């Protein structure tokens, strides 16, 4: 039987992990996309290199969000504190 305090703390911690894990990469992705569009507008001939670098950096930022989701799922379903 799981303690109700541990269960509620796990749910709150999971929501904080997903929330904070999405805010940073979300801001970073918006900033990166904005700068990439600016760079392409200034130098259209460099579009291929800018786009490739942008996609790679967006993939790494998205991985950070997925790590937050994994932490939340561990707290909810494989709780080591229960």
RONU-340476 format. One record per residue: residue number from 1; x, y, z of N, C-alpha, C, CB in turn. Coordinates in Angstrom, 2 decimals. Glycine has a CB too. Layout:
N
   fiba      n.c1      n.c2      n.c3     ca.c1     ca.c2     ca.c3      c.c1      c.c2      c.c3     cb.c1     cb.c2     cb.c3
    NUM         X         Y         Z         X         Y         Z         X         Y         Z         X         Y         Z
...
END
This chain:
82
   fiba      n.c1      n.c2      n.c3     ca.c1     ca.c2     ca.c3      c.c1      c.c2      c.c3     cb.c1     cb.c2     cb.c3
      1      0.86     -1.18      0.00      0.00      0.00      0.00      0.89      1.24      0.00     -0.97      0.00      1.23
      2      0.58      2.15     -0.87      1.38      3.37     -1.00      0.82      4.45     -0.07      1.39      3.87     -2.48
      3      1.71      5.15      0.55      1.35      6.24      1.45      0.73      7.38      0.63      2.59      6.74      2.26
      4     -0.40      7.93      1.05     -1.03      9.01      0.28     -0.13     10.25      0.14     -2.34      9.41      0.93
      5      0.69     10.51      1.13      1.60     11.66      1.05      2.66     11.44     -0.03      2.27     11.90      2.41
      6      3.18     10.22     -0.11      4.17      9.90     -1.13      3.53      9.95     -2.52      4.80      8.50     -0.88
      7      2.30      9.46     -2.63      1.60      9.47     -3.92      1.35     10.88     -4.38      0.28      8.70     -3.82
      8      0.88     11.74     -3.50      0.60     13.12     -3.90      1.89     13.88     -4.20     -0.19     13.85     -2.80
      9      2.94     13.63     -3.44      4.22     14.27     -3.72      4.79     13.80     -5.05      5.22     13.98     -2.59
     10      4.57     12.54     -5.40      5.04     12.01     -6.69      4.31     12.67     -7.84      4.86     10.49     -6.74
     11      3.01     12.87     -7.70      2.23     13.51     -8.77      2.66     14.96     -8.94      0.71     13.44     -8.45
     12      2.88     15.66     -7.85      3.33     17.06     -7.92      4.73     17.13     -8.52      3.32     17.72     -6.52
     13      5.61     16.24     -8.11      6.97     16.24     -8.66      6.96     15.90    -10.15      7.86     15.23     -7.89
     14      6.09     14.99    -10.56      6.00     14.64    -11.98      5.50     15.82    -12.80      5.07     13.44    -12.18
     15      4.52     16.54    -12.28      4.02     17.70    -13.02      5.06     18.81    -13.09      2.74     18.22    -12.37
     16      5.83     18.99    -12.04      6.90     20.00    -12.06      8.00     19.57    -13.03      7.49     20.20    -10.63
     17      8.32     18.29    -13.07      9.36     17.80    -13.99      8.96     18.02    -15.44      9.63     16.31    -13.75
     18      7.71     17.74    -15.78      7.26     17.96    -17.15      7.16     19.45    -17.45      5.90     17.27    -17.40
     19      6.63     20.21    -16.51      6.46     21.64    -16.73      7.78     22.37    -16.92      5.73     22.26    -15.58
     20      8.70     22.16    -16.00     10.00     22.83    -16.12     10.84     22.23    -17.23     10.76     22.76    -14.79
     21     10.63     20.95    -17.50     11.37     20.30    -18.58     10.91     20.76    -19.95     11.23     18.82    -18.47
     22      9.75     21.37    -20.05      9.25     21.85    -21.34      9.46     23.34    -21.53      7.78     21.53    -21.47
     23      9.56     24.09    -20.44      9.68     25.55    -20.56     11.02     25.94    -21.19      9.54     26.21    -19.19
     24     12.10     25.43    -20.66     13.42     25.80    -21.16     13.64     25.46    -22.62     14.48     25.13    -20.35
     25     13.41     24.20    -23.01     13.56     23.86    -24.42     12.57     24.61    -25.32     13.40     22.38    -24.61
     26     11.38     24.89    -24.82     10.41     25.64    -25.63     10.90     27.04    -25.94      9.08     25.71    -24.91
     27     11.44     27.71    -24.94     12.00     29.05    -25.16     13.21     28.96    -26.07     12.40     29.71    -23.81
     28     14.06     27.97    -25.85     15.24     27.80    -26.69     14.90     27.50    -28.13     16.10     26.70    -26.14
     29     13.88     26.70    -28.36     13.49     26.37    -29.73     12.92     27.60    -30.44     12.46     25.24    -29.73
     30     12.14     28.39    -29.73     11.62     29.61    -30.32     12.72     30.58    -30.69     10.65     30.28    -29.39
     31     13.68     30.74    -29.78     14.81     31.64    -30.04     15.65     31.13    -31.20     15.67     31.79    -28.79
     32     15.93     29.84    -31.24     16.74     29.27    -32.31     16.06     29.42    -33.66     17.04     27.79    -32.04
     33     14.76     29.16    -33.70     14.03     29.30    -34.97     14.01     30.75    -35.42     12.60     28.77    -34.82
     34     13.84     31.66    -34.49     13.84     33.09    -34.82     15.18     33.52    -35.41     13.53     33.93    -33.57
     35     16.26     33.10    -34.77     17.60     33.47    -35.26     17.91     32.80    -36.60     18.68     33.09    -34.23
     36     17.41     31.59    -36.79     17.65     30.90    -38.06     16.93     31.63    -39.20     17.17     29.44    -37.98
     37     15.70     32.07    -38.95     14.97     32.80    -39.98     15.67     34.12    -40.28     13.52     33.06    -39.53
     38     16.17     34.78    -39.25     16.93     36.02    -39.47     18.17     35.75    -40.30     17.31     36.66    -38.13
     39     18.89     34.68    -39.97     20.10     34.35    -40.70     19.83     34.01    -42.15     20.80     33.20    -40.04
     40     18.74     33.28    -42.40     18.39     32.94    -43.78     17.97     34.19    -44.54     17.27     31.88    -43.80
     41     17.28     35.10    -43.86     16.87     36.34    -44.53     18.08     37.20    -44.89     15.91     37.13    -43.63
     42     19.10     37.18    -44.05     20.29     37.98    -44.33     21.20     37.34    -45.36     21.07     38.21    -43.05
     43     21.31     36.01    -45.31     22.20     35.29    -46.23     21.45     34.09    -46.81     23.49     34.82    -45.50
     44     20.66     34.29    -47.84     19.88     33.18    -48.41     20.76     32.05    -48.96     18.99     33.69    -49.51
     45     21.98     32.36    -49.35     22.85     31.31    -49.90     23.32     30.34    -48.82     24.05     31.94    -50.58
     46     23.23     30.70    -47.57     23.65     29.83    -46.47     22.47     29.06    -45.88     24.34     30.64    -45.38
     47     21.36     29.01    -46.59     20.15     28.38    -46.04     20.36     26.92    -45.67     19.03     28.50    -47.04
     48     21.05     26.16    -46.49     21.26     24.74    -46.22     22.03     24.48    -44.94     21.98     24.09    -47.37
     49     23.11     25.23    -44.74     23.91     25.05    -43.53     23.13     25.49    -42.29     25.23     25.83    -43.63
     50     22.41     26.60    -42.41     21.64     27.10    -41.26     20.54     26.12    -40.90     21.03     28.49    -41.56
     51     19.84     25.60    -41.91     18.74     24.67    -41.65     19.26     23.39    -41.01     17.99     24.35    -42.95
     52     20.37     22.87    -41.50     20.93     21.65    -40.91     21.33     21.83    -39.46     22.13     21.19    -41.71
     53     21.99     22.94    -39.19     22.38     23.23    -37.81     21.16     23.43    -36.93     23.28     24.47    -37.75
     54     20.15     24.10    -37.45     18.92     24.33    -36.68     18.25     23.02    -36.34     17.96     25.24    -37.46
     55     18.11     22.14    -37.31     17.42     20.87    -37.05     18.17     20.01    -36.03     17.25     20.09    -38.34
     56     19.49     20.02    -36.11     20.28     19.26    -35.15     20.10     19.83    -33.74     21.76     19.26    -35.55
     57     20.16     21.14    -33.62     20.00     21.76    -32.29     18.58     21.57    -31.76     20.35     23.25    -32.36
     58     17.58     21.61    -32.64     16.20     21.37    -32.18     16.03     19.94    -31.69     15.21     21.65    -33.31
     59     16.70     19.00    -32.31     16.62     17.61    -31.86     17.22     17.45    -30.46     17.34     16.68    -32.85
     60     18.34     18.12    -30.22     18.94     18.04    -28.89     18.06     18.71    -27.84     20.32     18.70    -28.89
     61     17.44     19.82    -28.19     16.53     20.49    -27.24     15.32     19.63    -26.95     16.08     21.86    -27.80
     62     14.80     18.96    -27.97     13.64     18.09    -27.77     14.00     16.90    -26.88     13.10     17.61    -29.12
     63     15.24     16.44    -26.96     15.68     15.34    -26.10     15.61     15.76    -24.63     17.12     14.91    -26.46
     64     15.91     17.01    -24.33     15.81     17.48    -22.95     14.37     17.41    -22.45     16.33     18.92    -22.83
     65     13.42     17.74    -23.31     12.01     17.65    -22.93     11.62     16.21    -22.67     11.12     18.26    -24.01
     66     12.12     15.31    -23.49     11.80     13.89    -23.32     12.39     13.35    -22.02     12.31     13.07    -24.52
     67     13.55     13.84    -21.62     14.13     13.43    -20.34     13.20     13.84    -19.19     15.53     14.06    -20.14
     68     12.61     15.03    -19.26     11.65     15.44    -18.24     10.44     14.53    -18.20     11.20     16.87    -18.48
     69      9.98     14.12    -19.37      8.85     13.19    -19.45      9.22     11.83    -18.84      8.40     13.01    -20.90
     70     10.42     11.35    -19.10     10.86     10.07    -18.54     10.92     10.13    -17.02     12.24      9.67    -19.10
     71     11.44     11.23    -16.50     11.48     11.40    -15.03     10.06     11.38    -14.46     12.20     12.73    -14.65
     72      9.14     12.07    -15.13      7.76     12.09    -14.65      7.13     10.70    -14.69      6.92     13.06    -15.49
     73      7.37      9.95    -15.76      6.81      8.61    -15.84      7.39      7.68    -14.79      7.04      8.03    -17.23
     74      8.68      7.84    -14.50      9.29      7.03    -13.43      8.65      7.37    -12.09     10.82      7.26    -13.38
     75      8.43      8.64    -11.84      7.82      9.04    -10.57      6.38      8.54    -10.44      7.85     10.55    -10.43
     76      5.68      8.45    -11.56      4.29      8.03    -11.50      4.11      6.52    -11.48      3.53      8.60    -12.65
     77      4.92      5.79    -12.27      4.64      4.37    -12.44      5.69      3.43    -11.87      4.48      4.08    -13.88
     78      6.92      3.89    -11.69      7.96      3.04    -11.13      8.59      3.77     -9.96      9.03      2.66    -12.20
     79      7.75      4.25     -9.08      8.18      5.12     -8.00      9.16      4.42     -7.05      6.96      5.61     -7.21
     80     10.40      4.87     -7.01     11.36      4.23     -6.11     11.14      4.60     -4.64     12.77      4.62     -6.52
     81     10.29      5.58     -4.38     10.05      6.02     -3.00      8.85      5.35     -2.36      9.87      7.51     -2.96
     82      8.13      4.56     -3.14      6.92      3.93     -2.60      7.25      2.66     -1.86      5.92      3.64     -3.71
END
